[in-house]
Amino acid sequence: SAQHAGPPDGGWGWMIVAGCFLVTICTRAVTRCISIFFVEFQTYFGQDYARTAWIHSIVDCATMLCAPLGSLISNHVSCQVGIMLGGLLASTGLILSSFATSLEHLYISLGVLTGLGFALCYSPAIAMVGKYFNKRKALAYGIAMSGSGIGTFILAPVVQLLIEQFSWRGALLILGGFVLNLCVCGALMRPIALKEDRKTAPEFLEQDYVPKAEKQDLKRMSICSPLIKVWSHECLCYCSWKEYDFLLMPGFMLLAVSVLFMAYGCSPLFVYLVPYALSVGVSHHRAAFLMSILGVIDIIGNITFGWLTDRRCLKKHRHFCYLFAVGMDGLCCLFLPVLQNFPLLVPFSFTFGYFDGAYVTLIPVITADVVGTTSLSSALGVVYFLHAIPYLVSPPVAGWLVDTTGSYTASFLLCGFSMIFSSTLLCFANLAKKIKRTHLLSLTDDTGTKQHIWTNGAIAYSVTAELGQKDVDFLAVDTNSYSNR
């Protein structure tokens, strides 16, 4: 693997962006296009909304629930191996789904197997972009994540045509072949060793529980490689904790709670936009075209928001850009029940698609801002893992509300309020943090004295969350050290 003092911000990094772009097409875009099969599955198997919605839910849930597994394989074996293995699993799931004889068969093949395959590809590919870029990180993510929108734009009408030409079975078989391209994406993911990734090694070698003879052997070998981590139980625990110590950060905890509500709100729309359009009299082709519009505007949201939030004027306000995008999507959902014809649904697809693309791009950027680059792969695994339960529960709940009330209004209102709550929660948390930081700085200025901070474990992280990363660069996380400020 290549060795760099810091992220190269270019070079092979653009190939990593291209690989991640293809991964998002093959995972997120294909998942979204499963909603086009919704009416076909419902008609063929003669089931209600709630039972049919479980297919999409299980795919999304398995993808996010197993995201930490993807990070684990990426960290301990290889990102390339993880993505190639994921591609094989996802393709197998789609091919087996084309022979389905019941919804339960689809739950396992299309839901669990394909979802697991997508999980092994998704978070490691996204984390690799974060390792190769720093100054142009948001733009790189904007391009990489736009694969979801471009893929939806192209695949939605193509899948509709495939269903008409070859039935839903033939369409799933062809998608299975298409998803094998994930193996090609995996081959592009060349590992990179950054200076900051090696920082924990000297600390590890200083630990009392590592015998002196072992330390000499460890120093000769590549530091903290997967083989070293199994030398002893204590050693394994230490390295594992280093990967997940960000879980104690208050900033990450708030982000995690906010993500739960955001994920609950965004998932049902991709399942029910096509069935809702059909229910208000829109034709099949126009309903699929709404998904295409949503997809292509998603791309514009990805790239323009990525570029804008890399500008110096907005770089400090990425959190508020993210909150604004999530809040706007929530408002769109609240207005959806009154939009009951194609000309009104088109502007909805434009607006929702743009802001969906915007906040999806910023999720890894915000996560990196909170936890840093070293823990990014593990943190993204946890963030996408948190999407799992809302993704599993929300489409069937929305389907149950449609079956019970006979309309989509309650479902869309619940989605809208959930996303607005997610945005409001983080907004108040950020305002409280800013007020507290201003108060601490004013106290320091008034007294004119130096502030002593005990930099012990979790306290150091809470100070990091309170004052921001730049204010605590002086913190040396050592259990018995003091720092002056």
Buried (B, 14 or more C-beta within 10 A) or exposed (E): EEEBEEBBBEEBBBEBBBBBBBBBBBBBBBBBBBBBBBBBBBEBBEBEBBBBBBBBBBBBBBBBBBBBBBBBBBBBEBBBBBBBBBBBBBBBBBBBBBEBEEBEBBBBBBBBBBBBBBBBBBBBBBBBBBBBBBEBBBBBBBBBBBBBBBBBBBBBBBBBEBBEEBBBBEBBBBBBEBBBBBBBBBEBBBEBEBEEBBEBBEEBBEEEEBEEEBBEEBEEEEBBEEEBBEBBEEBEEBBBEBBBBBBBBBBBBBBBBBBBBBBBBBBBBBBBBBBBBBBBEBEBEBBBBBBBBBBBBBBBBBBBBBBBBBEEEBBEEBBBBBBBBBBBBBBBBBBBBEBBEBEEBBEBBBBBBBBBBBBBBBBBBBBBBBBBBBBBBBBBBBBBBBBBBBBBBBBBBBBBBBEEEEEBBBBBBBBBBBBBBBBBBBBEBBEEBEEEBEEBEEEEEEEEEEEEBEBEEEBBBBBBBBBBBEBBEEBEBEEEEEBEE
